[in-house]
Amino acid sequence: MKAMILAAGLGTRLRPLTDNNPKALVELNGRTLLEITIERLKSFGVTEIIVNVHHHAEKIAAFLKSKNNFGIRIELSREDDLLLDTGGGLKKAAWFFLEDPKNLDEPFLLHNVDVLTTIDFRQMLAAHKKSSALATLAVQQRPSSRQLLFDDNGLLCGRRINNTDTLASSVNSSSSSLGTPFHPVGAPVPVAQAEPHPTSNPSAADPELRPLAFAGIHVLSPRLLNLITESGVFSIIDTYLRLAASNEKISAFRTDQYYWRDLGRLEDLSAASLDMQQPKLL
């Protein structure tokens, strides 16, 4: 199984730790964030990983060499001249997932390097395969200024940023015959296509829409890669919203029962350090 680790960010919120080091090499209880992510992916059967790099890229390359690539195949996708964001970074690394014609139906994981979690990737992968989704996104019910909007079947319909909604597709909550009900590990179904529609009033959106916070982990079908028409610097969420408006399945995988923490700030690292003292957390 293959995976991509998004590790090219500048890590500005972690300064001064990232003044002279990449975010991926910030340490948590004696282990780098990159090492924690790689070892966890390996524990779920991942044997090939590509890591996008930008800020102090050579230090990441040297670190991986010193660890003998953790005994697996690891490639670097260099964004030396321009930081490409999540969508641009994935598009640049697409060759890694398309190189073997025999495995073009095999889903892969996309994982932020600054996320610490106990999400069960096997269950997430199983839900993705069962639904035949193009992309399956780990999501949670938690406060966030940026949330994704899903219908009651778990299909992506839009997003909410600072209480402003943008709808990618219309929702027919009564169309339960199209698929199974929304469930933590269930699969969504497509809904009717409509043009993206922004509104500054959240209550104007369909009341059945469910705002959920994205956890920075995706399971993706390689077919997605050839559907990315955006170019340059762009967020993969923009691609998901466009494809959702075309009736592609972008599904939710509820992860409320798992431990999850964003490690983007110094205070998050301190809290995670205490969390990891709990037995069997990771």
PyRosetta script that sets phi, psi and omega in degrees:
from pyrosetta import init, pose_from_sequence

init()
pose = pose_from_sequence("MKAMILAAGLGTRLRPLTDNNPKALVELNGRTLLEITIERLKSFGVTEIIVNVHHHAEKIAAFLKSKNNFGIRIELSREDDLLLDTGGGLKKAAWFFLEDPKNLDEPFLLHNVDVLTTIDFRQMLAAHKKSSALATLAVQQRPSSRQLLFDDNGLLCGRRINNTDTLASSVNSSSSSLGTPFHPVGAPVPVAQAEPHPTSNPSAADPELRPLAFAGIHVLSPRLLNLITESGVFSIIDTYLRLAASNEKISAFRTDQYYWRDLGRLEDLSAASLDMQQPKLL")
pose.set_psi(1, 145.8)
pose.set_omega(1, -178.5)
pose.set_phi(2, -109.6)
pose.set_psi(2, 161.0)
pose.set_omega(2, 177.7)
pose.set_phi(3, -153.1)
pose.set_psi(3, 158.9)
pose.set_omega(3, 171.1)
pose.set_phi(4, -123.5)
pose.set_psi(4, 135.3)
pose.set_omega(4, 175.0)
pose.set_phi(5, -107.2)
pose.set_psi(5, 122.8)
pose.set_omega(5, 177.8)
pose.set_phi(6, -84.1)
pose.set_psi(6, 107.0)
pose.set_omega(6, -173.0)
pose.set_phi(7, -135.0)
pose.set_psi(7, 19.6)
pose.set_omega(7, -173.4)
pose.set_phi(8, -90.3)
pose.set_psi(8, -7.2)
pose.set_omega(8, -174.5)
pose.set_phi(9, -63.6)
pose.set_psi(9, 158.4)
pose.set_omega(9, -178.5)
pose.set_phi(10, -76.5)
pose.set_psi(10, -23.0)
pose.set_omega(10, -179.4)
pose.set_phi(11, 65.0)
pose.set_psi(11, 38.6)
pose.set_omega(11, -175.3)
pose.set_phi(12, -62.5)
pose.set_psi(12, -30.8)
pose.set_omega(12, -179.0)
pose.set_phi(13, -75.4)
pose.set_psi(13, -9.9)
pose.set_omega(13, 178.5)
pose.set_phi(14, -99.8)
pose.set_psi(14, 7.8)
pose.set_omega(14, 176.6)
pose.set_phi(15, -63.0)
pose.set_psi(15, 143.1)
pose.set_omega(15, 12.2)
pose.set_phi(16, -87.1)
pose.set_psi(16, 0.8)
pose.set_omega(16, -176.8)
pose.set_phi(17, -61.7)
pose.set_psi(17, -27.0)
pose.set_omega(17, -176.3)
pose.set_phi(18, -104.8)
pose.set_psi(18, 12.2)
pose.set_omega(18, 177.3)
pose.set_phi(19, -63.2)
pose.set_psi(19, -40.7)
pose.set_omega(19, -176.0)
pose.set_phi(20, -123.7)
pose.set_psi(20, 11.2)
pose.set_omega(20, 179.8)
pose.set_phi(21, -141.9)
pose.set_psi(21, 150.9)
pose.set_omega(21, 175.3)
pose.set_phi(22, -73.2)
pose.set_psi(22, 153.2)
pose.set_omega(22, 178.7)
pose.set_phi(23, -54.4)
pose.set_psi(23, -37.1)
pose.set_omega(23, -176.5)
pose.set_phi(24, -62.6)
pose.set_psi(24, -21.9)
pose.set_omega(24, -178.1)
pose.set_phi(25, -102.7)
pose.set_psi(25, 7.4)
pose.set_omega(25, 170.0)
pose.set_phi(26, -63.9)
pose.set_psi(26, 138.9)
pose.set_omega(26, -175.2)
pose.set_phi(27, -98.1)
pose.set_psi(27, 145.9)
pose.set_omega(27, 174.8)
pose.set_phi(28, -129.4)
pose.set_psi(28, 110.3)
pose.set_omega(28, -178.2)
pose.set_phi(29, 52.8)
pose.set_psi(29, 43.9)
pose.set_omega(29, 174.0)
pose.set_phi(30, 86.4)
pose.set_psi(30, -0.2)
pose.set_omega(30, 177.5)
pose.set_phi(31, -124.7)
pose.set_psi(31, 142.1)
pose.set_omega(31, 178.7)
pose.set_phi(32, -73.2)
pose.set_psi(32, 156.0)
pose.set_omega(32, 177.2)
pose.set_phi(33, -60.7)
pose.set_psi(33, -35.0)
pose.set_omega(33, 178.6)
pose.set_phi(34, -65.5)
pose.set_psi(34, -43.8)
pose.set_omega(34, 178.9)
pose.set_phi(35, -62.4)
pose.set_psi(35, -44.0)
pose.set_omega(35, 179.7)
pose.set_phi(36, -59.6)
pose.set_psi(36, -43.5)
pose.set_omega(36, -178.6)
pose.set_phi(37, -67.7)
pose.set_psi(37, -44.7)
pose.set_omega(37, -179.8)
pose.set_phi(38, -61.9)
pose.set_psi(38, -47.4)
pose.set_omega(38, -177.6)
pose.set_phi(39, -63.5)
pose.set_psi(39, -36.1)
pose.set_omega(39, 179.1)
pose.set_phi(40, -70.1)
pose.set_psi(40, -41.7)
pose.set_omega(40, 176.6)
pose.set_phi(41, -61.9)
pose.set_psi(41, -41.3)
pose.set_omega(41, 177.8)
pose.set_phi(42, -60.0)
pose.set_psi(42, -37.6)
pose.set_omega(42, -177.9)
pose.set_phi(43, -65.3)
pose.set_psi(43, -17.6)
pose.set_omega(43, 177.8)
pose.set_phi(44, -104.0)
pose.set_psi(44, 15.0)
pose.set_omega(44, 173.2)
pose.set_phi(45, 94.8)
pose.set_psi(45, 8.5)
pose.set_omega(45, 177.1)
pose.set_phi(46, -74.9)
pose.set_psi(46, 129.5)
pose.set_omega(46, -178.0)
pose.set_phi(47, -121.2)
pose.set_psi(47, -7.6)
pose.set_omega(47, 179.2)
pose.set_phi(48, -139.8)
pose.set_psi(48, 128.6)
pose.set_omega(48, -174.9)
pose.set_phi(49, -135.1)
pose.set_psi(49, 140.3)
pose.set_omega(49, 168.9)
pose.set_phi(50, -116.5)
pose.set_psi(50, 137.2)
pose.set_omega(50, -176.5)
pose.set_phi(51, -120.8)
pose.set_psi(51, 123.7)
pose.set_omega(51, 175.4)
pose.set_phi(52, -85.3)
pose.set_psi(52, 141.2)
pose.set_omega(52, -173.2)
pose.set_phi(53, -136.5)
pose.set_psi(53, 150.2)
pose.set_omega(53, 178.3)
pose.set_phi(54, -149.7)
pose.set_psi(54, -68.5)
pose.set_omega(54, -177.3)
pose.set_phi(55, -72.8)
pose.set_psi(55, 117.4)
pose.set_omega(55, -177.9)
pose.set_phi(56, 51.7)
pose.set_psi(56, 49.6)
pose.set_omega(56, -177.2)
pose.set_phi(57, -59.7)
pose.set_psi(57, -36.4)
pose.set_omega(57, -177.3)
pose.set_phi(58, -64.4)
pose.set_psi(58, -31.1)
pose.set_omega(58, 178.6)
pose.set_phi(59, -68.4)
pose.set_psi(59, -36.6)
pose.set_omega(59, 176.7)
pose.set_phi(60, -66.8)
pose.set_psi(60, -42.9)
pose.set_omega(60, 178.8)
pose.set_phi(61, -60.2)
pose.set_psi(61, -43.3)
pose.set_omega(61, -179.5)
pose.set_phi(62, -67.2)
pose.set_psi(62, -38.2)
pose.set_omega(62, 178.9)
pose.set_phi(63, -62.5)
pose.set_psi(63, -47.0)
pose.set_omega(63, -179.7)
pose.set_phi(64, -63.4)
pose.set_psi(64, -38.9)
pose.set_omega(64, 177.9)
pose.set_phi(65, -63.5)
pose.set_psi(65, -39.8)
pose.set_omega(65, -179.7)
pose.set_phi(66, -66.4)
pose.set_psi(66, -24.1)
pose.set_omega(66, 179.7)
pose.set_phi(67, -99.5)
pose.set_psi(67, 9.2)
pose.set_omega(67, -178.2)
pose.set_phi(68, 53.3)
pose.set_psi(68, 38.9)
pose.set_omega(68, 179.8)
pose.set_phi(69, 53.6)
pose.set_psi(69, 26.4)
pose.set_omega(69, 178.3)
pose.set_phi(70, 56.3)
pose.set_psi(70, 26.6)
pose.set_omega(70, 174.8)
pose.set_phi(71, 77.1)
pose.set_psi(71, 11.8)
pose.set_omega(71, 179.2)
pose.set_phi(72, -130.6)
pose.set_psi(72, 176.4)
pose.set_omega(72, 175.6)
pose.set_phi(73, -80.3)
pose.set_psi(73, 124.1)
pose.set_omega(73, 176.1)
pose.set_phi(74, -131.8)
pose.set_psi(74, 126.2)
pose.set_omega(74, 176.3)
pose.set_phi(75, -112.3)
pose.set_psi(75, 155.8)
pose.set_omega(75, 175.7)
pose.set_phi(76, -111.0)
pose.set_psi(76, 135.8)
pose.set_omega(76, 172.5)
pose.set_phi(77, -108.0)
pose.set_psi(77, 104.9)
pose.set_omega(77, -171.4)
pose.set_phi(78, -85.3)
pose.set_psi(78, 130.6)
pose.set_omega(78, 174.9)
pose.set_phi(79, -118.6)
pose.set_psi(79, 52.1)
pose.set_omega(79, -172.3)
pose.set_phi(80, -59.6)
pose.set_psi(80, -44.7)
pose.set_omega(80, -173.3)
pose.set_phi(81, -84.7)
pose.set_psi(81, -28.4)
pose.set_omega(81, -174.6)
pose.set_phi(82, -152.5)
pose.set_psi(82, 126.6)
pose.set_omega(82, 175.2)
pose.set_phi(83, -74.6)
pose.set_psi(83, 121.7)
pose.set_omega(83, -166.3)
pose.set_phi(84, -96.2)
pose.set_psi(84, -1.4)
pose.set_omega(84, -176.1)
pose.set_phi(85, 67.1)
pose.set_psi(85, -179.3)
pose.set_omega(85, -170.5)
pose.set_phi(86, -67.0)
pose.set_psi(86, -42.4)
pose.set_omega(86, -179.1)
pose.set_phi(87, -70.7)
pose.set_psi(87, -47.4)
pose.set_omega(87, 178.5)
pose.set_phi(88, -63.5)
pose.set_psi(88, -36.5)
pose.set_omega(88, 178.4)
pose.set_phi(89, -65.6)
pose.set_psi(89, -42.8)
pose.set_omega(89, 178.3)
pose.set_phi(90, -65.5)
pose.set_psi(90, -42.0)
pose.set_omega(90, -179.5)
pose.set_phi(91, -61.7)
pose.set_psi(91, -41.3)
pose.set_omega(91, 179.7)
pose.set_phi(92, -64.3)
pose.set_psi(92, -32.6)
pose.set_omega(92, -177.6)
pose.set_phi(93, -92.4)
pose.set_psi(93, 6.2)
pose.set_omega(93, -173.8)
pose.set_phi(94, -58.3)
pose.set_psi(94, -32.3)
pose.set_omega(94, -178.2)
pose.set_phi(95, -55.2)
pose.set_psi(95, -33.0)
pose.set_omega(95, -176.3)
pose.set_phi(96, -62.7)
pose.set_psi(96, -33.7)
pose.set_omega(96, -176.7)
pose.set_phi(97, -94.8)
pose.set_psi(97, -7.9)
pose.set_omega(97, -177.6)
pose.set_phi(98, -112.8)
pose.set_psi(98, 2.8)
pose.set_omega(98, -172.9)
pose.set_phi(99, -72.3)
pose.set_psi(99, -24.8)
pose.set_omega(99, -178.1)
pose.set_phi(100, -110.7)
pose.set_psi(100, 105.7)
pose.set_omega(100, -177.9)
pose.set_phi(101, -58.9)
pose.set_psi(101, -21.5)
pose.set_omega(101, -178.4)
pose.set_phi(102, -77.8)
pose.set_psi(102, -15.1)
pose.set_omega(102, -175.3)
pose.set_phi(103, -118.1)
pose.set_psi(103, 26.6)
pose.set_omega(103, -176.8)
pose.set_phi(104, -74.5)
pose.set_psi(104, -8.2)
pose.set_omega(104, 176.8)
pose.set_phi(105, -102.6)
pose.set_psi(105, 3.2)
pose.set_omega(105, -175.9)
pose.set_phi(106, -90.3)
pose.set_psi(106, 116.5)
pose.set_omega(106, 179.4)
pose.set_phi(107, -62.9)
pose.set_psi(107, 158.0)
pose.set_omega(107, 177.1)
pose.set_phi(108, -135.5)
pose.set_psi(108, 163.2)
pose.set_omega(108, -178.5)
pose.set_phi(109, -99.0)
pose.set_psi(109, 143.5)
pose.set_omega(109, 172.1)
pose.set_phi(110, -123.1)
pose.set_psi(110, 122.8)
pose.set_omega(110, -167.1)
pose.set_phi(111, -136.3)
pose.set_psi(111, 124.7)
pose.set_omega(111, 172.6)
pose.set_phi(112, -65.9)
pose.set_psi(112, 139.8)
pose.set_omega(112, -179.0)
pose.set_phi(113, -74.1)
pose.set_psi(113, -20.8)
pose.set_omega(113, -176.0)
pose.set_phi(114, -101.5)
pose.set_psi(114, 38.0)
pose.set_omega(114, 176.8)
pose.set_phi(115, -125.8)
pose.set_psi(115, 130.8)
pose.set_omega(115, 176.7)
pose.set_phi(116, -114.6)
pose.set_psi(116, 123.9)
pose.set_omega(116, -172.5)
pose.set_phi(117, -156.8)
pose.set_psi(117, 160.8)
pose.set_omega(117, 173.0)
pose.set_phi(118, -111.1)
pose.set_psi(118, 17.7)
pose.set_omega(118, 179.9)
pose.set_phi(119, -52.5)
pose.set_psi(119, 135.6)
pose.set_omega(119, 179.3)
pose.set_phi(120, -82.8)
pose.set_psi(120, 103.0)
pose.set_omega(120, -177.2)
pose.set_phi(121, -68.5)
pose.set_psi(121, -26.5)
pose.set_omega(121, 177.8)
pose.set_phi(122, -64.4)
pose.set_psi(122, -44.2)
pose.set_omega(122, 178.5)
pose.set_phi(123, -66.6)
pose.set_psi(123, -38.4)
pose.set_omega(123, 179.5)
pose.set_phi(124, -65.2)
pose.set_psi(124, -41.8)
pose.set_omega(124, 178.1)
pose.set_phi(125, -65.3)
pose.set_psi(125, -41.0)
pose.set_omega(125, 179.6)
pose.set_phi(126, -63.4)
pose.set_psi(126, -42.0)
pose.set_omega(126, 178.6)
pose.set_phi(127, -64.0)
pose.set_psi(127, -39.0)
pose.set_omega(127, 179.0)
pose.set_phi(128, -62.5)
pose.set_psi(128, -46.1)
pose.set_omega(128, -178.8)
pose.set_phi(129, -66.6)
pose.set_psi(129, -39.7)
pose.set_omega(129, -178.5)
pose.set_phi(130, -63.6)
pose.set_psi(130, -36.3)
pose.set_omega(130, -176.4)
pose.set_phi(131, -85.1)
pose.set_psi(131, -14.0)
pose.set_omega(131, -173.2)
pose.set_phi(132, 56.0)
pose.set_psi(132, 35.6)
pose.set_omega(132, -179.2)
pose.set_phi(133, -74.0)
pose.set_psi(133, 155.8)
pose.set_omega(133, 172.7)
pose.set_phi(134, -76.3)
pose.set_psi(134, -38.7)
pose.set_omega(134, 178.0)
pose.set_phi(135, -147.3)
pose.set_psi(135, 141.8)
pose.set_omega(135, 176.1)
pose.set_phi(136, -122.7)
pose.set_psi(136, 126.2)
pose.set_omega(136, -172.8)
pose.set_phi(137, -113.1)
pose.set_psi(137, 129.8)
pose.set_omega(137, 174.5)
pose.set_phi(138, -72.8)
pose.set_psi(138, 124.6)
pose.set_omega(138, -176.9)
pose.set_phi(139, -137.3)
pose.set_psi(139, 158.9)
pose.set_omega(139, -176.8)
pose.set_phi(140, -141.8)
pose.set_psi(140, 158.6)
pose.set_omega(140, 170.6)
pose.set_phi(141, -89.6)
pose.set_psi(141, 99.6)
pose.set_omega(141, 178.3)
pose.set_phi(142, -157.1)
pose.set_psi(142, 156.7)
pose.set_omega(142, 179.7)
pose.set_phi(143, -62.5)
pose.set_psi(143, 137.1)
pose.set_omega(143, 177.1)
pose.set_phi(144, -164.6)
pose.set_psi(144, 143.0)
pose.set_omega(144, 177.2)
pose.set_phi(145, -76.6)
pose.set_psi(145, -14.7)
pose.set_omega(145, 178.3)
pose.set_phi(146, -125.1)
pose.set_psi(146, 114.8)
pose.set_omega(146, -179.1)
pose.set_phi(147, -130.9)
pose.set_psi(147, 153.7)
pose.set_omega(147, 174.0)
pose.set_phi(148, -98.0)
pose.set_psi(148, 147.9)
pose.set_omega(148, -177.4)
pose.set_phi(149, -107.9)
pose.set_psi(149, 128.9)
pose.set_omega(149, -178.7)
pose.set_phi(150, -125.1)
pose.set_psi(150, 149.4)
pose.set_omega(150, 175.2)
pose.set_phi(151, -81.5)
pose.set_psi(151, -178.0)
pose.set_omega(151, -175.4)
pose.set_phi(152, -76.4)
pose.set_psi(152, -0.9)
pose.set_omega(152, 171.4)
pose.set_phi(153, -102.5)
pose.set_psi(153, 3.7)
pose.set_omega(153, 176.6)
pose.set_phi(154, 82.7)
pose.set_psi(154, 24.1)
pose.set_omega(154, 179.7)
pose.set_phi(155, -100.0)
pose.set_psi(155, 134.4)
pose.set_omega(155, 178.5)
pose.set_phi(156, -61.5)
pose.set_psi(156, 130.1)
pose.set_omega(156, -178.4)
pose.set_phi(157, -125.9)
pose.set_psi(157, -12.8)
pose.set_omega(157, -178.0)
pose.set_phi(158, 169.6)
pose.set_psi(158, -165.2)
pose.set_omega(158, 177.6)
pose.set_phi(159, -146.4)
pose.set_psi(159, 160.5)
pose.set_omega(159, 179.6)
pose.set_phi(160, -127.6)
pose.set_psi(160, 120.9)
pose.set_omega(160, 177.4)
pose.set_phi(161, -123.6)
pose.set_psi(161, 117.5)
pose.set_omega(161, -179.6)
pose.set_phi(162, 49.5)
pose.set_psi(162, 48.6)
pose.set_omega(162, 176.1)
pose.set_phi(163, 67.9)
pose.set_psi(163, 16.0)
pose.set_omega(163, 173.1)
pose.set_phi(164, -112.3)
pose.set_psi(164, 123.7)
pose.set_omega(164, -176.0)
pose.set_phi(165, -95.3)
pose.set_psi(165, 141.5)
pose.set_omega(165, 168.8)
pose.set_phi(166, -124.6)
pose.set_psi(166, 117.7)
pose.set_omega(166, -176.4)
pose.set_phi(167, -94.2)
pose.set_psi(167, 128.1)
pose.set_omega(167, 179.1)
pose.set_phi(168, -90.8)
pose.set_psi(168, -25.0)
pose.set_omega(168, -179.6)
pose.set_phi(169, -156.6)
pose.set_psi(169, 156.5)
pose.set_omega(169, 177.7)
pose.set_phi(170, -77.0)
pose.set_psi(170, 158.7)
pose.set_omega(170, -176.4)
pose.set_phi(171, -123.2)
pose.set_psi(171, 129.2)
pose.set_omega(171, 174.4)
pose.set_phi(172, -114.6)
pose.set_psi(172, 92.2)
pose.set_omega(172, -173.5)
pose.set_phi(173, -64.0)
pose.set_psi(173, -19.3)
pose.set_omega(173, -178.3)
pose.set_phi(174, -84.5)
pose.set_psi(174, -3.7)
pose.set_omega(174, -175.8)
pose.set_phi(175, -84.6)
pose.set_psi(175, 48.7)
pose.set_omega(175, -178.0)
pose.set_phi(176, -65.6)
pose.set_psi(176, -19.2)
pose.set_omega(176, 179.8)
pose.set_phi(177, -69.0)
pose.set_psi(177, -14.3)
pose.set_omega(177, -178.7)
pose.set_phi(178, -76.1)
pose.set_psi(178, -17.9)
pose.set_omega(178, -177.8)
pose.set_phi(179, -178.9)
pose.set_psi(179, -171.4)
pose.set_omega(179, -176.4)
pose.set_phi(180, -81.2)
pose.set_psi(180, 153.9)
pose.set_omega(180, 177.9)
pose.set_phi(181, -63.1)
pose.set_psi(181, 158.4)
pose.set_omega(181, 178.8)
pose.set_phi(182, -60.8)
pose.set_psi(182, 132.7)
pose.set_omega(182, -174.3)
pose.set_phi(183, -150.5)
pose.set_psi(183, 149.4)
pose.set_omega(183, -178.5)
pose.set_phi(184, -50.7)
pose.set_psi(184, -34.3)
pose.set_omega(184, 179.1)
pose.set_phi(185, -123.2)
pose.set_psi(185, 21.8)
pose.set_omega(185, -178.0)
pose.set_phi(186, -88.0)
pose.set_psi(186, 179.8)
pose.set_omega(186, -176.7)
pose.set_phi(187, -116.0)
pose.set_psi(187, 139.4)
pose.set_omega(187, 177.9)
pose.set_phi(188, -86.1)
pose.set_psi(188, 174.2)
pose.set_omega(188, 177.4)
pose.set_phi(189, -133.1)
pose.set_psi(189, 162.1)
pose.set_omega(189, -178.3)
pose.set_phi(190, -71.2)
pose.set_psi(190, 155.7)
pose.set_omega(190, 175.4)
pose.set_phi(191, -125.2)
pose.set_psi(191, 175.9)
pose.set_omega(191, -174.5)
pose.set_phi(192, -62.4)
pose.set_psi(192, 142.3)
pose.set_omega(192, -179.1)
pose.set_phi(193, -75.7)
pose.set_psi(193, 144.2)
pose.set_omega(193, 172.6)
pose.set_phi(194, -154.4)
pose.set_psi(194, 163.1)
pose.set_omega(194, 179.4)
pose.set_phi(195, -75.4)
pose.set_psi(195, 149.1)
pose.set_omega(195, 174.8)
pose.set_phi(196, -54.8)
pose.set_psi(196, 137.1)
pose.set_omega(196, -174.0)
pose.set_phi(197, -137.6)
pose.set_psi(197, 106.9)
pose.set_omega(197, 179.2)
pose.set_phi(198, -82.6)
pose.set_psi(198, 147.2)
pose.set_omega(198, 173.0)
pose.set_phi(199, -145.4)
pose.set_psi(199, 140.0)
pose.set_omega(199, -178.8)
pose.set_phi(200, -84.9)
pose.set_psi(200, -4.9)
pose.set_omega(200, -178.7)
pose.set_phi(201, -113.1)
pose.set_psi(201, 106.7)
pose.set_omega(201, -177.9)
pose.set_phi(202, -55.8)
pose.set_psi(202, -33.0)
pose.set_omega(202, -177.6)
pose.set_phi(203, -69.4)
pose.set_psi(203, -15.0)
pose.set_omega(203, 178.6)
pose.set_phi(204, -75.8)
pose.set_psi(204, -19.7)
pose.set_omega(204, 177.5)
pose.set_phi(205, -74.1)
pose.set_psi(205, 163.1)
pose.set_omega(205, 179.5)
pose.set_phi(206, -55.5)
pose.set_psi(206, 127.2)
pose.set_omega(206, -177.6)
pose.set_phi(207, -65.0)
pose.set_psi(207, -16.2)
pose.set_omega(207, 179.7)
pose.set_phi(208, -81.4)
pose.set_psi(208, -9.3)
pose.set_omega(208, 179.4)
pose.set_phi(209, -67.6)
pose.set_psi(209, 141.3)
pose.set_omega(209, -176.6)
pose.set_phi(210, -114.4)
pose.set_psi(210, 113.4)
pose.set_omega(210, 178.2)
pose.set_phi(211, -79.3)
pose.set_psi(211, 126.9)
pose.set_omega(211, -179.4)
pose.set_phi(212, -134.8)
pose.set_psi(212, 144.9)
pose.set_omega(212, -178.9)
pose.set_phi(213, -86.6)
pose.set_psi(213, 135.5)
pose.set_omega(213, -179.9)
pose.set_phi(214, -77.7)
pose.set_psi(214, 140.0)
pose.set_omega(214, -174.9)
pose.set_phi(215, -100.2)
pose.set_psi(215, 4.5)
pose.set_omega(215, 175.8)
pose.set_phi(216, 78.7)
pose.set_psi(216, 19.4)
pose.set_omega(216, 179.6)
pose.set_phi(217, -133.8)
pose.set_psi(217, 131.4)
pose.set_omega(217, -177.8)
pose.set_phi(218, -128.7)
pose.set_psi(218, 148.4)
pose.set_omega(218, 162.2)
pose.set_phi(219, -112.3)
pose.set_psi(219, 126.7)
pose.set_omega(219, -172.1)
pose.set_phi(220, -125.5)
pose.set_psi(220, 143.1)
pose.set_omega(220, 171.2)
pose.set_phi(221, -87.7)
pose.set_psi(221, 135.9)
pose.set_omega(221, -179.3)
pose.set_phi(222, -55.0)
pose.set_psi(222, -24.6)
pose.set_omega(222, 177.8)
pose.set_phi(223, -55.8)
pose.set_psi(223, -28.8)
pose.set_omega(223, 178.7)
pose.set_phi(224, -56.8)
pose.set_psi(224, -37.7)
pose.set_omega(224, -170.7)
pose.set_phi(225, -61.2)
pose.set_psi(225, -35.4)
pose.set_omega(225, 178.8)
pose.set_phi(226, -81.8)
pose.set_psi(226, -4.4)
pose.set_omega(226, 178.3)
pose.set_phi(227, -100.4)
pose.set_psi(227, -1.2)
pose.set_omega(227, 178.7)
pose.set_phi(228, -80.5)
pose.set_psi(228, 104.9)
pose.set_omega(228, -179.6)
pose.set_phi(229, -97.4)
pose.set_psi(229, -14.4)
pose.set_omega(229, 177.6)
pose.set_phi(230, -66.0)
pose.set_psi(230, 158.1)
pose.set_omega(230, 180.0)
pose.set_phi(231, -139.4)
pose.set_psi(231, 164.4)
pose.set_omega(231, 178.6)
pose.set_phi(232, 72.6)
pose.set_psi(232, -135.6)
pose.set_omega(232, -177.8)
pose.set_phi(233, -94.0)
pose.set_psi(233, 118.7)
pose.set_omega(233, 178.8)
pose.set_phi(234, -160.8)
pose.set_psi(234, 156.0)
pose.set_omega(234, 177.3)
pose.set_phi(235, -84.9)
pose.set_psi(235, 140.0)
pose.set_omega(235, 177.3)
pose.set_phi(236, -65.0)
pose.set_psi(236, -22.6)
pose.set_omega(236, 177.5)
pose.set_phi(237, -63.1)
pose.set_psi(237, -35.8)
pose.set_omega(237, 177.1)
pose.set_phi(238, -61.3)
pose.set_psi(238, -40.2)
pose.set_omega(238, 177.8)
pose.set_phi(239, -64.5)
pose.set_psi(239, -44.7)
pose.set_omega(239, 179.4)
pose.set_phi(240, -58.6)
pose.set_psi(240, -43.8)
pose.set_omega(240, -178.5)
pose.set_phi(241, -65.2)
pose.set_psi(241, -40.5)
pose.set_omega(241, 177.7)
pose.set_phi(242, -63.6)
pose.set_psi(242, -43.5)
pose.set_omega(242, -179.2)
pose.set_phi(243, -70.4)
pose.set_psi(243, -34.1)
pose.set_omega(243, 176.8)
pose.set_phi(244, -62.1)
pose.set_psi(244, -34.9)
pose.set_omega(244, 178.6)
pose.set_phi(245, -71.0)
pose.set_psi(245, -12.1)
pose.set_omega(245, 177.4)
pose.set_phi(246, -105.5)
pose.set_psi(246, 18.5)
pose.set_omega(246, 176.8)
pose.set_phi(247, 71.6)
pose.set_psi(247, 19.9)
pose.set_omega(247, 170.8)
pose.set_phi(248, -78.8)
pose.set_psi(248, 145.3)
pose.set_omega(248, -178.1)
pose.set_phi(249, -82.0)
pose.set_psi(249, 109.7)
pose.set_omega(249, 170.5)
pose.set_phi(250, -114.2)
pose.set_psi(250, 106.0)
pose.set_omega(250, -166.0)
pose.set_phi(251, -107.7)
pose.set_psi(251, 158.6)
pose.set_omega(251, 177.8)
pose.set_phi(252, -96.3)
pose.set_psi(252, 138.8)
pose.set_omega(252, 169.4)
pose.set_phi(253, -121.0)
pose.set_psi(253, 109.3)
pose.set_omega(253, -175.7)
pose.set_phi(254, -72.0)
pose.set_psi(254, 131.1)
pose.set_omega(254, -176.0)
pose.set_phi(255, -126.1)
pose.set_psi(255, 26.2)
pose.set_omega(255, -176.1)
pose.set_phi(256, -60.6)
pose.set_psi(256, -27.8)
pose.set_omega(256, -175.1)
pose.set_phi(257, -82.3)
pose.set_psi(257, -6.5)
pose.set_omega(257, -177.5)
pose.set_phi(258, -101.9)
pose.set_psi(258, 156.3)
pose.set_omega(258, 171.6)
pose.set_phi(259, -70.4)
pose.set_psi(259, 140.1)
pose.set_omega(259, 177.0)
pose.set_phi(260, -154.3)
pose.set_psi(260, 136.5)
pose.set_omega(260, 175.0)
pose.set_phi(261, -149.2)
pose.set_psi(261, 132.4)
pose.set_omega(261, 171.1)
pose.set_phi(262, -77.8)
pose.set_psi(262, 138.9)
pose.set_omega(262, -176.1)
pose.set_phi(263, -113.5)
pose.set_psi(263, 32.8)
pose.set_omega(263, -174.4)
pose.set_phi(264, -81.3)
pose.set_psi(264, -12.3)
pose.set_omega(264, -177.6)
pose.set_phi(265, -126.9)
pose.set_psi(265, 160.4)
pose.set_omega(265, -178.9)
pose.set_phi(266, -60.6)
pose.set_psi(266, -40.1)
pose.set_omega(266, -179.6)
pose.set_phi(267, -67.4)
pose.set_psi(267, -28.5)
pose.set_omega(267, 176.1)
pose.set_phi(268, -67.7)
pose.set_psi(268, -39.8)
pose.set_omega(268, 177.5)
pose.set_phi(269, -62.3)
pose.set_psi(269, -42.5)
pose.set_omega(269, 180.0)
pose.set_phi(270, -62.9)
pose.set_psi(270, -42.9)
pose.set_omega(270, 179.6)
pose.set_phi(271, -66.8)
pose.set_psi(271, -40.8)
pose.set_omega(271, 179.7)
pose.set_phi(272, -65.6)
pose.set_psi(272, -34.1)
pose.set_omega(272, 178.2)
pose.set_phi(273, -60.5)
pose.set_psi(273, -40.7)
pose.set_omega(273, 177.2)
pose.set_phi(274, -70.4)
pose.set_psi(274, -40.5)
pose.set_omega(274, 179.9)
pose.set_phi(275, -58.7)
pose.set_psi(275, -40.4)
pose.set_omega(275, -174.6)
pose.set_phi(276, -72.9)
pose.set_psi(276, -7.1)
pose.set_omega(276, 173.8)
pose.set_phi(277, -78.2)
pose.set_psi(277, -11.7)
pose.set_omega(277, 175.6)
pose.set_phi(278, -71.1)
pose.set_psi(278, 138.1)
pose.set_omega(278, -179.7)
pose.set_phi(279, -63.0)
pose.set_psi(279, 137.3)
pose.set_omega(279, 172.7)
pose.set_phi(280, 63.2)
pose.set_psi(280, 26.1)
pose.set_omega(280, 176.3)
pose.set_phi(281, -69.8)
pose.set_psi(281, -52.3)
pose.set_omega(281, 178.6)
pose.set_phi(282, -136.3)
pose.dump_pdb("model.pdb")
